[in-house]
Structure formats: structure tokens, C-alpha cells
Amino acid sequence: MTQTDDADLDAGRIVRGNKTYAAFTNKELLYPVRGLSKQEIVTLLPAEVAKLAWSCRRPVYHSPEVPTPCGRCKTCEALKLLN
């Protein structure tokens, strides 16, 4: 599966989700960062907020309420390159 395939699947999910949501409410869903790369999103964030943001496939739980990024998975490595 290519990135384009993923984007097509995501677009389809969004369309279906919007139709389902519209059937039960009169609100419109907005996706302000749709179409932006992770780098563009990180660039838009204030530095103090960007430092707090993390994404991890295998977070480490030092206590049940406090997950922290593992620092070794694919998404942690990608985020290191962005900062």
C-alpha cells in the first residue's frame, strides 16, 4: 500500500464519517490540518507546545496515569527528526 492509497482510504473514511455525523446533527466537522505534513504542523505550533507533543506506538507507563514515549519506535524516531 502506498501513501496515496492511505490518503484515499483516509479521505473515504472522512466522507463516510461526515455523512454519518450529518445524519444525526446539523453541525459541520472541520479538519484544519488535513493535507498538512507533520513537519508543517510542528512548524505551526508554538515551541513550548511542540515540546509537549508526542506520538508513540509503544508508550511506557511508569504509572497508570502517566504514559511517556518509548523513544525507539518508528513514530518516536520520526518526531525526533522534526524537532
Stockholm file with secondary structure:
# STOCKHOLM 1.0

chainA/1-83         MTQTDDADLDAGRIVRGNKTYAAFTNKELLYPVRGLSKQEIVTLLPAEVAKLAWSCRRPVYHSPEVPTPCGRCKTCEALKLLN
#=GR chainA/1-83 SS CCHHHHHHHHHHHHHHHHHHHHHHCSCCCCCTTTTCCHHHHHHHSCHHHHTTCCCCSSCEEEETTEEECCSCSHHHHHHHHHC
#=GC SS_cons        CCHHHHHHHHHHHHHHHHHHHHHHCSCCCCCTTTTCCHHHHHHHSCHHHHTTCCCCSSCEEEETTEEECCSCSHHHHHHHHHC
//
